[in-house]
C-alpha cells in the first residue's frame, strides 16, 4: 500500500470536485474505486458525475442477502463501488481479502468513527473469562485484544456481538474492564491507494487511530487551476485567506454569553446536571427571536441529543441539526445559527489513546467539530451568517481559528512536501 493520503482543505476548496475529476480521468482498466461517504445524497452525486465508469451501491434483496454480502459480491466482480460510512464500518477479513485481491483505491469522504466503547454490564467480562469464552492477547505495541475461543465459535448467546467483534480482531481491552471496538486497521493497508477528504485532520479521532496503529500519512491539499483540480503538497497549499470569512460571520457578543463563562459550561456533564439549562433555553430563544429576527426556515441550532428537550428554544423545534452533522448540503440556505454545546472528547476515548502514548489535541478536535457543523449553513457558499456560541471556550477557539493559522499546521511526523505517488491516476 502507498502511504495514506490526507487531502486536508477547508470546506468549499474542491476536495469532492477533485475526487470526481480524478475518477473520471482514471482508466477503468487500471483503477477500481470504492468511494465512501456519510450521506446517501452524495452517493447519487458521485454516480451522476462520474461518466467513464459505473458505480454500484450495495443493497439488501428479497433473497435475504445483506448489504455486506452484496458488497462482497461486488468486490468479487471488481465493480466500482459507492457506499456509506455505516456499511464500510462493517468491513471484516473477507472484505480485506477482496480489496487486496482487486487492488482497489479508497476515497473516503470525511473521517470515520473508528473507535467506540462497547457497552457491557459490570460482571459480563468476568463471566466470559470464567466460561473460557474469551482470553486476552497483548501485541508487541502494548495494545491488548480480546480473542474468542474458536471451540465456542458456534455458541449462540446474548454475547454474539462480543463474539463477532473478537473473532474479527476488532475488540481492544483497557484497564482490566473496558472494551473498545476498533475498526480493523488492516482494511486501510489492503487498498492500493487511500485518500481521505477532510479538514483539520490533526484534531480528529481517525488521526489518533492512525498514530496508534503506526499507519503513516502524507498531507496534501487541493488547488483549482485552468485545467481543473490538482493535489499539491501541504506545504505548497493555497493560503487560506480568512479576512473575507471573518466579515461573513457575525458572532454574537453580549450578556447572553454570560452563562458560558466557565471552561466546562455547556459540556455534556454540565447540560445533564446544571439547573441553568432553562436560562440557556431562554437565551437561545432571545437571540434567535429578538437579536436576529430568525424563524424555523432560516435557523439551525444544536446541542447534545439527550439535552434537546431541556434547551430547545421555543418555536424552533423543527430547526434542530445534530451536533455531529457533516458533509451535507441540505441546509445551505440557513443563516441564523445557535451552537448550544461545548465539545469534549469522550474521556474513555481520550484516555485510551493517551495510555498508548498517542498525544491528543482536544482543542483542535473540538474546533473541527464546530467548523463541520457551522459549514452546513450558507457560509459554505461565502454568504453572511449570524452565530450564537455561548460557550466561552468554543467561541474563543473559533476566534483563534478566524485570526490565525495555528490549527492548520500538520501533525508532527506527517509528510508535507510530497505529491501523492498516484496523484494524477496516470
Secondary structure, DSSP 8 states (H G I E B T S, - for coil): ---EEEEE--TTSSHHHHHHHHHHHS-TTT-EEEEEES-HHHHHHHHHH--SS-EE-----TT---HHHHHHHHHHTT-EEEEEHHHHTT--HHHHHHHHHHTEEEEEES----EEE----TTHHHHHHHTTSEEEEE-TTS-EEEEE-GGGTT--STTHHHHHHHHTT-EEEETTTEEEEE--THHHHTSSEEEEEES-GGGSHHHHHHHHTT--EEEEEEEEETTEEEEEEGGG------HHHHHHEEE--SGGGGGG-STTTTSHHHHHH-TTHHHHHHHHHHIIIIIS---GGGEEEE--GGGHHHH--TT-GGGB--TT--S--TTTT--EEEE-------HHHHHHHHHTT----HHHHHHHHHHHHHTTSGGGGT--EEEE---HHHHHHHHHHHH-SGGGS--TT-B-S---TTTT--
